[in-house]
């Protein structure tokens, strides 16, 4: 699976959190903590594979990728359900 930020969202990063708004219905979501690390990985590496996102988050959090694999995968699916990221096979 390859992931990217939905081009129909607006977002702002304040270093502690990321505010993401869907357009045009303007649902606003606040991503914090590990959500920021996942978002940063997606924003910096469009079309990243799930594995690449996991590696990027693991590196930023200084934890083994195996330890966070399931949590990152689940969170990516959650962001997809919200419509703020797109997944392509």
ChimeraX attribute file (.defattr): number of C-alpha atoms within 10 A of each C-alpha:
attribute: neighborCount
match mode: 1-to-1
recipient: residues
	/A:1	11
	/A:2	16
	/A:3	23
	/A:4	21
	/A:5	24
	/A:6	16
	/A:7	11
	/A:8	12
	/A:9	18
	/A:10	16
	/A:11	14
	/A:12	11
	/A:13	14
	/A:14	8
	/A:15	9
	/A:16	9
	/A:17	17
	/A:18	20
	/A:19	15
	/A:20	19
	/A:21	18
	/A:22	18
	/A:23	14
	/A:24	9
	/A:25	8
	/A:26	11
	/A:27	13
	/A:28	14
	/A:29	15
	/A:30	14
	/A:31	18
	/A:32	15
	/A:33	12
	/A:34	17
	/A:35	18
	/A:36	20
	/A:37	23
	/A:38	23
	/A:39	24
	/A:40	18
	/A:41	22
	/A:42	24
	/A:43	14
	/A:44	13
	/A:45	16
	/A:46	13
	/A:47	18
	/A:48	19
	/A:49	18
	/A:50	18
	/A:51	15
	/A:52	16
	/A:53	28
	/A:54	25
	/A:55	21
	/A:56	21
	/A:57	26
	/A:58	21
	/A:59	13
	/A:60	14
	/A:61	14
	/A:62	10
	/A:63	12
	/A:64	13
	/A:65	18
	/A:66	11
	/A:67	11
	/A:68	16
	/A:69	17
	/A:70	12
	/A:71	13
	/A:72	23
	/A:73	15
	/A:74	12
	/A:75	14
	/A:76	23
	/A:77	15
	/A:78	13
	/A:79	20
	/A:80	17
	/A:81	11
	/A:82	13
	/A:83	15
	/A:84	23
	/A:85	20
	/A:86	19
	/A:87	18
	/A:88	9
	/A:89	6
